[in-house]
Amino acid sequence: MPKQAERIQEMSLEQIMGERFGRYSKYIIQERALPDIRDGLKPVQRRILYAMNLDHNTYDKGFRKSAKSVGNVMGNFHPHGDSSIYEAMVRLSQDWKLREPLIEMHGNNGSMDGDPPAAMRYTEARLSKIANALLADIDKDTVDMVLNFDDTENEPTVLPARFPNLLVNGATGISAGYATDIPTHNLTEVVNATIHLLDNPEATVDELMTYVKGPDFPTGGIIQGVDGIKQAYETGKGKIMVRSKTDIQELKGHRQQIVITEIPYDVNKANLVKKMDEVRINKKVEGISEVRDESDRSGLRIVVELKKQVDPHVILNYLFKNTDLQVSYNFNMVAINKMRPEQVGLKTILSSYLNHEQEVVLRRTKFDLEKAKKRQHIVQGLIKGLSILNDVIKTIRASQDKKEAKANLVKQFQFTDNQAEAIVSLPLYRLSNTDVHALEDENKKLSEKIDCFNDIINNQSSLYQVIKDQLLAVQQEFPAKRLSKIEAKVEKIEIDQTALIAEENTRVLISRNGYLKRSSLRSYQSSLEAENGLKEEDTPIFNETLSTLDHVFIFTNKGHVIYRPVHEIEDMRWKDTGHHISQDLKLAEDEYFSQVFMFSDLNQEGQFVLATDNGYIKQVKLEDVKPGRTYRSHAATVMKLKQGDATVVSIDYVENEQDTDVLIITHHAYALRYDLAEVPTVGPKAVGVKSINLKDKDFVKELKLLTPDYQDSKLGIVTQRGAYKQLPLKEIQKFSRAKRGILVLRELKSKPHRVSATVLFSAEAKLAIVTDQQETVDVLTENYPISDRYSNGSFILDVKEQGTPESITLVTELNDNNNRIDEPTLF
């Protein structure tokens, strides 16, 4: 009992978890997910190749069921699930994953479309011919062997590897805290670089890159970015762009098509075709009529058929940017080097491989040397025995058994035990028929071999020559043409958005409550004006015919702006309600659309003028409210509100602030006029400056911008009591910003008049007043006198019966004969 108590340890949960996870991490880093820098294989891959070689399931034998190989690997070397072993085996056979597949497989081994392979009971496999180069001489004590998981078999810790497989076939894997992504390379180039490094140990990465131009993917493609390749070869990390190989072909009827014959490495072809077809279906780009996958046994072929009069280069650039037709590839070259994970560059990989190969060749040479010496010793004994054959036979016949015969030969003729064993083990006919000349020739050849082996062991240049010869033999037996084209610079993709959009006129409606839609002119013209699909409590604030190439800025009462290109507004029937903005982004509950501006070109130098009800004003350049990357899902701030309950009451756009005045009108009928130049231009998130000095409980009702054209205009005012008044703008003299202003209504002690709405007009005009009960009252200005600042005007409606006035708008201006001059839009 005391001994058992001594085995109990008190440890905290943190210690236990840390220690156990440390063990687990070390295991999966070293024994599962990362390749060895010497042979480029993960443990499961190495065990698959070794087990198949041990079972003589090689390229020069027939195929065997994959299930048999998987069973051998799982039972003898890799005690994990059969599915993970089979998946690793299948990957070693996929020629779109590996530059030089190490396994040949009969049956369905998956596809570039991501299709799963057939079950292992259906497929057959064997080692490929090049896999033999990885396993060559493994039986000559070239690598260390260790016991397997149950100590019944020996397995190699690394394969001899006649070529740098880590670079040729690359690797991918994720372990605890480490991941690796090493691209495939061209065997011929890698061998040439290895030989150059062997001859020039001080070679730089630049020198090695004269041989290894860059990755060479089995799927081909175009690699862009030599700087990224160089950075990866120097540090182990780098980034390149991999682009599909495409061709633009002419069709009948003045149409064209884009033909794709190579796609980026590790891109799922079926998903790529689906994504390109979604671009066509969702009309993200106009001009694609059909996307087809015409791949067959002759090779990959994807066709993007275009409509008439479409620029194929614009479509292609859009597909490069928005689909996997072009992808970025990030080097992360991590491998196990001396039992530790290490981020390695090109020279480190090749140097480590050469160090490994020197050790392999030395161990093999020592093995062959020992074998040759043993055989020469036996041959020399046989030659000596044949020279005294009669005496040897006589001695053997005089001996009672084999043991005595060996002892007598050693004693009488000074043979060694091994030589005596060889002589007494020969059949009698061999003793009499053995040609001594053949033995002497064999002895001579063995002497030459031994000298050669000693030269390799003792002379570094001879050792290096053997390694070179091996590498060149592999290169000659498996010649590899470069599949991926390398371009020095990453081509910047510039897309002319206007070329992607079919230009057409469309009717656009935007409502106060946040609904947007665009409809064809045919749908709009076939419907009544009132049949706009909006709910009764909603009203349109914008209703215009625009081009699909135009841009719309929607301002809210809470200082936000929402940008939408017209072509991105959902297309629907005019009678439909529309697309609500809440499906794209979030606004406050009391937030609504207040003003809409349309631009055909965003490269303008104008600015917006914004004013709030709590007395702040600012200017913001159009350039500063241009859409950002997240414009579809976030409303941009265009004016920061100092108080939470404040609202933006006015937004205007001006191209030139010179000779422009600001007219601020408050609810309590104070009017302040000053130069717009006094209002600073600031950033979108600024509060602004004070526009007017407000009295308690007063607030800004409206802001008017007065250009020189308005100098002789009149200001029409409607009050909450239903009175209408008009006075010349000259009555409102100019002050400076942030003053109190002057009264434009006479203040009454009882039931004072308050400003409900105002309107500007030049000539005699027809006005329309709309009440909160949706009643419209028409006003002919010629029927009302011009008042001074100290009057309250004339009553023109009964608020109890018709409702309180909410707005007043200019319907049309008239000449002396009451003819219409012009009719501005109401929205």
Secondary structure by P-SEA (a helix, b strand, c coil): caaaaaabbbbcaaaaaaaaaaaaaaaaacccccccccccccaaaaaaaaaaaaaccccccccccaaaaaaaaaaccccccaaaaaaaaaaaacccccccccccccccccccccccccccccbbbbbcaaaaaaacccccccbbbbbccccccccccccccccccccccccccccccbbbbbbbbbaaaaaaaaaaaaacccccaaaaaacccccccccccccccaaaaaaaaacccbbbbbbcbbbbbbbcccbbbbbbccccccccaaaaaaaaaaaaaaccccccccccccccccbbbbbbbbcccccaaaaaaaaaaccccbbbbbbbcccccccccccccaaaaaaaaaaaaaaaaaaaaaaaaaaaaaaaaaaaaaaaaaaaaaaaaaaaaacccaaaaaaaaaaaccccaaaaaaaaaccaaaaacccaaaaaaaaaaaaaaaaaaaaaaccaaaaaaaaaaaaaaaaaaccccccbbbbcccbbbbbcccccccbbbbbbbbccccccccccaaaaaacccccccccccccccccccccccbbbbbbcccbbbbbbccccccccccccccccccccccccccccccbbbbbccccccbbbbbbccccccccccccccccccccccbbbbccccccccccccbbbbbcccccbbbbbbcccbbbbbbbcccbbbbcccccccccccccccccccbbbbbccccccbbbbbbcccbbbbbbbccccccccccccccccbbbbccbbbbbcbbbbbccbbbbbbbccccbbbbbcccccccccccccccccccccccccccccccccccccccccccccccc
